[in-house]
Amino acid sequence: MALTLDEAAAQLGHRLSPKRRSAASRLRRLADPAAGPALLEALRREVRDARTWETQYQIVMALGMCGR
């Protein structure tokens, strides 16, 4: 079952990077501008850890799809 916008936005704060990456990927597919603020905040947290580059990539791509 696919995550809703609210569920995916909430999952951006999950402790595991694969869960956050999955949420960002879902938000990318949804391409809803309402996800922009949550994605931007998630990116601010994510850039502190270079090991999560794949998650950062998905967040950046989702921001682009959301028109941010």
N, C-alpha and C positions, 0 to 999 in steps of 0.2 A: 504494500500500500504506500502510495506516494505521500510525502509530507505536505502539509498545507503551508501557506506563507508564514503564518504565525509559528507553527511547529518548527519550520526550518530556521526562522530567525532566532528562536529560542535555542536551537541546537548549535548555533554559532558559538555559544559559550560553553559547550561540552568540554570536558577535560581531555578527551582523546582527539588528536588531530584528524584521524580518518573520519570521525563523526562530523567534525567541523567542516572538513573538505566536502563530505557528502551533502551537508546542508547548503554550502555555498554553490555546489553544482546544481542542486534543486532550485535554488533562487535564481541561478543563471537561466535555467530552462523556463522558469515562470516569467522572467523579464518584467517584473512589476516594480514601478518606481517607488512604491511604498517600502520596499526592502532596503532602499538606499541608506538610510541612517544606521540601521543595524549592521549592514555590510561595512560601512565606513568605520564604525566603532570596532568591529571585529578585526579589520585590517590594522587599525592602530595597535591593537593587542598583539596581533600575529607577527608583525615585523620585528618584534624584539627577539625572535628565535629563528635563526637562519635555517634550522633543520626542517621547518615547516613550509619550505618554499612551494611545495605543490598546493598546499592549502592557500597560501598567499596568492598564487596564480589563479586559483578558482575564484577567490574573493574579488580579485581585480577584474576578471572576466565578467563576473556577475554584476559588478558595479557598472561596467560598460554596457551590458545588456539592459540595465535598469535606467540608463541615461544619466548616470552620475559622473 
